[in-house]
């Protein structure tokens, strides 16, 4: 999510080069887009978006409309390649109200240890979003929405035997409450900068743990675990370079509280096994996710991006290239 990292799906230097080229050539790009005149402010109808890599939208779908956005990614960190897919499937239930599900699948390739035994199912998330207000040109107030997510423990997390790489779940129910915002700013050259700022808090239940698990327990362990609470903040910026092309950047902050694991080691027929203190200490990180968006129409677009998390504060560095297709109907 790195010792000498294995090859990623896409070299991160590719994204740096793309961003540099696009930033250095705004004039030529504008010349190719008949709607890119810098003297006249760009209209929102003339700006097409896919959305940044990380920040959720504060908008809701009109009743009866759907959004599909599958992501493919590769988290490379400390000798592990975690290939995954995450698909956002949303449906407009009523005015200002959208519901959806997020299925997750993955495969872990581990250096010096067994890989996953095939593609694994991760925890599935159900979400609902209610829009409190919508942005209107001439007002400084952004679009604001409340989002609630519930993640169900559908993925493997314990009794993993000799394949810890099969663990793709947490075993716990997790509730996330978030506030999403979105606004539009017009740059001096008339182009639009779309800005999102989101915050969320997540709370998890405890779960029984037996044997080898994602919590670092071994085959003789019997006990329980409770993932720590999580606080997340995300600011994103999308610059409408032309009607079709968009440059995007996410800046993220994440804080995980300590994960508590407790239980006993039942080994060597010891009738009085000692309690075993386990668990991960709290950690936090700041990350970045530059991306390039290309939109064929207002309804379909492609995102190519990479998330970079530096090491520090008990966090292992990681590089995550990703590609996503956004479709609205």
C-alpha positions in Angstrom: 0.0 0.0 0.0 9.5 -1.3 0.3 12.6 -2.8 0.3 13.7 -3.0 -3.3 10.2 -3.0 -4.8 9.3 -5.4 -7.5 8.2 -4.0 -10.9 4.9 -2.2 -10.7 2.2 -2.4 -13.3 3.2 1.1 -14.4 6.5 2.9 -13.7 5.7 5.9 -11.5 8.2 8.0 -13.5 5.7 7.8 -16.4 3.2 9.9 -14.5 5.8 12.5 -13.5 6.7 12.8 -17.2 3.1 13.1 -18.3 2.3 15.8 -15.8 5.4 17.7 -16.7 4.6 17.6 -20.4 1.0 18.7 -19.9 2.0 21.5 -17.6 4.6 22.8 -20.0 2.3 22.7 -23.0 -1.0 24.3 -22.1 -0.9 26.6 -25.0 -0.7 23.8 -27.6 -3.4 21.8 -25.9 -5.7 24.8 -25.8 -5.1 25.5 -29.5 -6.4 22.0 -30.3 -9.6 22.5 -28.3 -11.9 24.9 -30.0 -13.5 25.7 -26.6 -10.3 26.6 -24.8 -10.2 30.4 -25.4 -8.5 32.0 -22.4 -10.2 35.3 -22.6 -13.6 33.9 -21.9 -14.3 32.0 -18.7 -14.9 28.3 -19.2 -18.4 27.1 -18.5 -19.0 24.1 -16.3 -20.9 22.4 -19.2 -17.7 22.7 -21.2 -15.6 20.9 -18.5 -15.7 17.1 -18.4 -14.4 15.2 -15.4 -13.5 11.7 -14.4 -12.7 12.6 -10.8 -9.4 12.4 -8.9 -7.8 9.1 -7.7 -8.8 9.4 -4.1 -11.4 12.0 -3.2 -15.1 11.0 -3.3 -17.6 13.3 -5.0 -20.0 15.4 -2.9 -22.6 15.1 -5.7 -25.4 12.6 -5.9 -26.9 10.9 -8.9 -30.3 11.8 -10.3 -33.0 9.3 -9.5 -32.7 6.2 -11.7 -29.1 6.9 -12.9 -26.1 4.8 -12.3 -22.3 5.2 -11.9 -19.8 2.5 -12.5 -16.1 3.0 -11.7 -13.8 0.0 -11.6 -10.2 0.5 -10.4 -7.2 -1.7 -11.0 -4.2 -1.1 -8.9 -0.9 -2.6 -7.6 0.3 -1.7 -4.1 4.0 -2.3 -3.9 5.5 -2.3 -0.4 8.3 -4.3 1.3 8.5 -7.2 -1.1 4.8 -7.5 -1.5 2.8 -6.8 -4.7 -0.9 -6.4 -3.8 -2.8 -6.5 -7.0 -6.4 -5.5 -6.5 -9.7 -4.3 -8.0 -12.2 -2.0 -6.3 -15.4 -1.1 -8.1 -17.8 1.7 -7.2 -21.4 0.9 -8.2 -23.8 3.7 -7.3 -27.5 4.3 -8.0 -29.6 7.4 -7.7 -32.4 6.4 -5.3 -34.1 9.8 -4.9 -33.4 13.5 -5.2 -30.1 14.2 -3.3 -29.8 10.6 -2.2 -27.4 7.9 -3.7 -26.6 4.4 -2.5 -24.0 2.0 -3.7 -21.7 -1.0 -3.0 -17.9 -1.4 -3.3 -16.8 -5.0 -3.9 -13.0 -5.7 -3.6 -10.9 -8.5 -5.0 -7.2 -9.0 -4.7 -4.1 -11.2 -5.2 -0.9 -10.9 -3.1 2.5 -11.8 -4.5 5.1 -12.1 -1.8 8.8 -12.3 -2.1 10.2 -15.3 -0.3 6.9 -16.7 0.8 3.8 -18.3 -0.7 1.6 -16.1 -2.9 -2.2 -16.0 -2.6 -3.9 -19.1 -3.6 -5.7 -17.4 -6.4 -7.8 -14.3 -6.5 -9.3 -13.6 -3.1 -12.5 -11.7 -2.1 -12.1 -8.7 0.2 -14.5 -7.0 2.6 -17.5 -5.5 0.8 -18.7 -2.0 1.6 -22.3 -0.6 1.3 -22.6 3.2 1.2 -25.2 5.9 1.3 -24.8 9.6 0.5 -27.2 12.5 1.1 -26.5 15.9 -0.4 -27.2 18.8 1.9 -26.6 21.6 -0.5 -25.4 22.2 -4.1 -22.8 24.6 -5.4 -24.2 27.6 -7.4 -22.1 30.0 -9.4 -21.8 33.3 -7.6 -21.9 31.7 -4.2 -18.8 30.9 -2.1 -20.6 27.9 -0.5 -19.6 24.5 -1.9 -21.6 21.3 -2.5 -21.8 19.5 0.8 -22.8 15.9 1.4 -22.9 13.4 4.3 -21.7 9.9 3.5 -22.1 6.7 5.6 -20.4 3.5 4.8 -20.6 0.0 6.4 -17.9 -2.5 5.6 -18.8 -6.2 6.1 -16.2 -8.8 6.9 -16.5 -11.0 3.8 -12.8 -11.5 3.2 -10.5 -14.1 4.7 -8.6 -12.8 7.8 -7.7 -15.8 10.0 -7.0 -19.6 9.9 -4.8 -18.8 6.9 -2.5 -21.8 7.5 0.7 -21.5 5.5 -0.6 -18.8 3.2 -0.9 -15.5 5.1 -1.1 -13.9 1.7 -4.7 -15.1 1.4 -5.7 -12.6 4.0 -7.6 -9.8 2.4 -10.2 -8.9 5.1 -10.3 -7.6 8.7 -13.0 -9.9 10.2 -14.6 -6.7 11.7 -17.6 -4.6 10.9 -16.4 -1.0 10.2 -18.6 2.1 10.2 -17.4 5.2 8.4 -19.0 8.6 8.7 -17.7 11.3 6.3 -18.3 14.8 5.1 -17.6 15.5 1.4 -17.4 19.0 -0.2 -16.8 20.2 -3.7 -16.5 23.7 -5.3 -15.3 25.3 -8.5 -12.7 28.1 -8.9 -12.1 30.1 -12.1 -8.4 30.7 -12.8 -7.1 34.0 -14.2 -6.9 32.3 -17.7 -10.6 31.4 -17.5 -10.0 27.7 -16.9 -11.8 25.8 -14.1 -10.1 24.4 -11.0 -12.4 21.9 -9.2 -11.6 21.4 -5.6 -12.8 18.8 -3.1 -12.1 18.5 0.6 -13.3 15.5 2.5 -13.0 14.2 6.1 -14.1 10.9 7.6 -13.9 8.8 10.8 -14.1 5.0 10.9 -14.9 2.8 13.9 -14.5 -1.0 13.9 -15.9 -3.8 16.0 -13.9 -6.6 17.6 -13.6 -10.0 16.1 -12.5 -13.5 17.1 -9.1 -14.6 15.8 -7.8 -18.2 15.4 -4.5 -19.2 14.1 -2.5 -17.4 11.4 -4.2 -14.1 10.6 -3.7 -10.7 9.1 -3.0 -9.5 12.7 0.3 -11.3 12.8 -0.8 -14.2 15.0 0.6 -17.7 14.5 -1.0 -21.1 14.2 -1.3 -21.6 18.0 -3.1 -18.4 18.8 -6.7 -18.1 20.0 -8.1 -14.7 20.9 -9.6 -11.5 19.5 -8.7 -8.3 17.7 -10.1 -4.9 17.3 -8.8 -2.6 14.5 -8.0 0.9 15.7 -10.2 3.9 14.8 -9.2 5.8 11.6 -9.2 9.5 10.8 -8.8 10.5 7.1 -8.7 13.9 5.3 -8.3 14.4 1.6 -7.9 17.6 -0.5 -8.0 17.2 -4.3 -7.5 19.6 -7.1 -8.5 19.1 -10.8 -7.4 21.6 -13.4 -9.5 21.5 -16.6 -6.6 21.8 -19.1 -9.0 21.3 -22.1 -12.5 20.0 -22.3 -11.1 16.4 -22.5 -7.9 16.6 -20.5 -7.7 17.2 -16.8 -4.7 17.3 -14.4 -5.5 16.0 -10.9 -3.7 15.9 -7.5 -4.8 14.4 -4.2 -3.2 15.3 -0.9 -4.2 12.8 1.8 -3.7 12.6 5.6 -4.4 9.3 7.5 -4.2 8.5 11.2 -4.8 4.9 12.5 -5.2 4.3 16.2 -3.6 1.3 17.8 -5.0 -2.1 16.8 -5.6 -4.2 19.9 -5.0 -8.0 19.8 -5.3 -10.2 22.8 -5.4 -14.0 23.5 -3.4 -17.0 24.3 -0.9 -19.4 22.7 -2.2 -23.0 23.0 1.1 -24.9 22.4 3.1 -27.7 24.0 0.0 -28.8 25.9 0.6 -26.0 28.5 -2.5 -26.0 30.8 -1.8 -22.4 31.7 -0.8 -20.6 28.6 0.2 -17.0 29.1 -1.7 -14.0 27.6 -0.1 -12.8 24.4 0.0 -9.1 23.9 -0.1 -8.3 20.1 -1.3 -5.6 17.9 -0.1 -2.6 15.9 0.8 0.8 17.3 -0.9 3.9 16.0 0.5 5.4 12.8 -0.1 8.3 10.5 1.0 9.4 7.1 0.7 12.1 4.4 0.5 10.9 0.8 0.1 12.3 -2.7 -1.7 11.0 -5.8 -1.1 12.9 -9.1 -3.2 11.7 -12.0 -4.2 12.5 -15.6 -7.8 12.3 -16.7 -9.1 11.9 -20.3 -12.8 12.2 -21.0 -14.3 11.1 -24.2 -17.7 12.6 -23.2 -19.4 14.0 -20.1 -20.4 10.4 -19.3 -17.2 8.4 -19.7 -13.6 9.0 -18.9 -10.3 7.3 -18.0 -8.0 8.0 -15.0 -4.3 7.1 -14.8 -2.7 7.9 -11.5 -0.2 6.9 -8.8 -0.4 7.2 -5.0 2.8 7.7 -3.2 3.2 7.3 0.6 6.6 8.1 2.1 7.9 6.0 5.0 7.8 7.4 8.6 5.6 7.6 11.7 5.4 3.7 11.8 4.3 3.7 8.1 6.0 1.7 5.4 6.5 3.5 2.1 4.4 2.4 -0.8 3.8 3.2 -4.5 0.4 2.4 -6.0 -0.2 2.9 -9.7 -3.9 2.7 -10.7 -6.1 2.9 -13.7 -9.9 3.5 -13.5 -12.8 3.9 -16.0 -15.6 6.2 -15.0 -19.1 5.7 -16.6 -22.3 7.5 -15.8 -25.7 6.6 -17.3 
